[in-house]
Structures are given as C-alpha cells and as structure tokens.
Amino acid sequence: MMVEMTTRAWQTHWHKHPGVRTGDQLSLGERAADRMRNMMGSWPFVFSFFAIMIAWAVINTLLFEHVLHHRAFDPYPYILLNLFLSMLAGVQAAALLIAAKRADAISSEVAVHTANNTDDIKTLIAENTQLIASMKKNTDLLEEIHLHVSNIGKKIGADMGHFAPVVTPVDGN
C-alpha cells in the first residue's frame, strides 16, 4: 500500500469528490484537458523532456558532428531545437490556460456541491431543532401529568398503586 502511494503521490484525487463530474459526464474537450494537465504537470513528463533534450544534444554533437564528420542535422547552436522549443512553449501556454480553465470548472463544481450540502445541513438542523422543541414540550407535559397523578395519589391514600395479591385456585388432587 505504501509503495503504491509513493508512486502515485503526484496524481490528484479531485475525481473522487462526489460533486465533480467524471468519465462519460465530461465533454471530449474536458477529458482532453484533464489528460493534458495530468501528463504535462507530472514529474515523468519533466524527466522525459530533459532526457530528450540531452539525447538531442548528444546525438547531434557527438555522434553526427564528430563520428560522421560534420553531418549533423542540427549543428551546435541547435536552431531546429530552438524552433521546436518555441513551438512547445506556445502549445504549453495554451495548455496551461486550458488546464486552469478546467481547474476553475472543477472548483466551481466542488463549491456548488458544498453549498448544496450546507443548505441541506441547515435544513436538517432546523428540523432537528423543531423536533427537540417538540420533545421538550412533550416531556414537560409528561412531567406535569406525573405531578398530577402523584398529587391525586396523596389525596386518595398511601394504598394507591398497590393491588391485592392474586389468588389462584389450588387443585384438590
């Protein structure tokens, strides 16, 4: 259990909230935004990105430049790599905006769910308060009845509430 928690610690758990729509309830764009946010905002993505950058530099500089004698497809200042990084930055900016918009939608769904629960709890508390008031009223009436019955008993005598012993016929066998 602990190993599973440490390997998945970077993942979010908002999808377990009962007020947040998931799965088939989401549009295609919302599902794509969730996947993109979960992928691009993860350590595996960062480490993969660094690995690709290092591989690009090593392959172009050491392998193609030195081993194949100046046949690198993207020589040292790595102009093609800079172009790809610029395009990636543009796409990631849009992805960040989409992810932020989706996070706002999730927060709104959680807030609405919380507000509905708060209203339900307020209603239950009001009903409970009414029930307690009714129970107190009934208890007060019961105590008053008890008081009257005990006063009547004092007036009639000390034998009130005592009954004669029950005599059962004995069989003559």
C-alpha positions in Angstrom: 0.0 0.0 0.0 2.8 2.4 0.9 4.7 1.7 -2.4 1.5 2.5 -4.4 1.0 5.8 -2.5 4.6 6.9 -3.2 4.5 6.1 -6.9 1.1 7.8 -7.4 1.7 10.7 -5.0 1.9 13.3 -7.7 -1.6 12.4 -9.0 -4.6 14.4 -7.9 -7.7 12.9 -6.3 -10.3 15.5 -7.2 -12.1 12.9 -9.4 -13.2 11.1 -6.2 -15.2 14.1 -5.0 -18.9 13.3 -5.3 -19.7 16.8 -6.7 -17.2 16.6 -9.6 -18.3 15.2 -12.9 -16.1 12.4 -14.3 -15.9 9.9 -17.2 -18.8 10.0 -19.6 -20.3 13.1 -17.9 -17.4 15.2 -19.3 -17.1 16.5 -22.8 -14.3 15.4 -25.1 -12.5 18.7 -24.5 -12.8 18.4 -20.8 -11.4 14.9 -20.8 -8.5 16.0 -23.1 -7.8 19.0 -20.8 -7.7 16.6 -17.8 -5.3 14.2 -19.6 -3.1 17.0 -20.8 -2.9 18.6 -17.3 -2.2 15.3 -15.7 0.5 14.5 -18.3 2.3 17.8 -18.7 2.1 18.6 -15.0 4.0 15.5 -13.9 7.5 14.5 -13.0 7.7 11.8 -15.7 7.0 14.5 -18.3 9.7 16.7 -16.9 12.3 13.9 -16.7 11.3 12.7 -20.3 11.7 16.3 -21.6 15.2 16.6 -20.1 16.1 13.2 -21.5 15.0 14.2 -25.0 17.0 17.5 -24.7 20.1 15.7 -23.6 19.7 13.0 -26.3 19.3 15.7 -29.0 22.5 17.4 -27.9 24.5 14.2 -27.6 23.3 12.7 -30.9 23.9 16.0 -32.8 27.2 17.0 -31.2 29.0 13.7 -30.5 27.5 11.2 -33.0 26.8 13.2 -36.1 29.3 16.0 -35.7 32.3 14.0 -34.6 31.7 10.4 -35.8 30.0 11.2 -39.1 32.2 14.2 -39.8 30.1 17.3 -39.8 26.8 15.7 -41.0 24.7 16.8 -38.0 21.1 17.6 -39.0 21.0 20.4 -36.4 24.6 21.7 -35.8 25.7 23.3 -32.5 23.6 26.3 -31.9 20.7 23.9 -32.3 18.5 26.2 -34.3 16.0 23.4 -35.1 15.8 22.5 -31.4 15.2 26.2 -30.5 12.3 26.3 -33.1 10.8 23.1 -31.5 11.2 24.6 -28.0 9.5 27.8 -29.1 6.6 25.9 -30.6 6.4 23.7 -27.5 6.3 26.9 -25.3 3.4 28.2 -27.4 1.4 25.0 -27.1 2.2 24.7 -23.4 0.9 28.3 -22.8 -2.4 27.3 -24.4 -2.3 24.0 -22.4 -1.8 25.9 -19.2 -4.8 28.2 -19.9 -7.0 25.2 -20.8 -5.8 23.4 -17.6 -6.5 26.5 -15.5 -10.0 26.8 -17.0 -10.7 23.2 -16.3 -9.4 23.6 -12.7 -11.8 26.5 -12.3 -14.6 24.4 -13.5 -13.7 21.7 -11.0 -13.5 24.2 -8.2 -16.9 25.6 -9.2 -18.5 22.1 -9.1 -17.0 21.4 -5.7 -18.2 24.8 -4.4 -21.8 24.2 -5.7 -21.8 20.7 -4.2 -20.6 22.2 -0.9 -23.2 24.9 -1.0 -26.0 22.4 -1.6 -24.7 20.2 1.3 -24.6 23.3 3.5 -28.2 24.1 2.6 -29.2 20.5 3.3 -27.4 20.6 6.7 -29.1 23.8 7.6 -32.5 22.3 6.8 -31.7 19.2 8.9 -30.5 21.3 11.8 -33.7 23.4 11.7 -35.8 20.2 11.6 -33.8 18.7 14.5 -34.3 21.9 16.5 -38.1 21.7 15.9 -38.1 18.0 17.0 -36.1 18.8 20.1 -38.5 21.7 21.0 -41.5 19.3 20.4 -39.8 16.6 22.6 -39.2 19.1 25.4 -42.8 20.2 25.2 -44.0 16.6 25.5 -41.5 15.9 28.3 -42.8 18.9 30.2 -46.4 17.7 29.7 -45.5 14.2 30.9 -43.8 15.7 34.0 -47.0 17.7 34.6 -49.1 14.6 34.3 -46.8 12.8 36.6 -47.2 15.6 39.1 -51.0 15.5 38.9 -51.1 11.7 39.3 -48.8 11.8 42.3 -50.9 14.5 43.9 -54.1 12.5 43.3 -52.4 9.5 44.9 -51.5 11.5 48.0 -55.2 12.7 48.3 -56.6 9.1 48.0 -54.2 7.5 50.2 -51.0 5.5 50.5 -52.5 2.3 49.0 -52.8 3.8 45.6 -50.9 1.7 43.1 -50.9 -1.4 45.4 -53.2 -4.3 44.3 -54.4 -7.2 46.3 -52.5 -10.4 45.7 -53.8 -12.6 43.0 -55.3 -15.9 44.4 -55.0 -18.9 42.1 -57.3 -21.8 42.8 -55.4 -24.8 44.1 -56.2 -28.1 42.5 -57.5 -30.6 45.1 -55.6 -33.6 43.9 
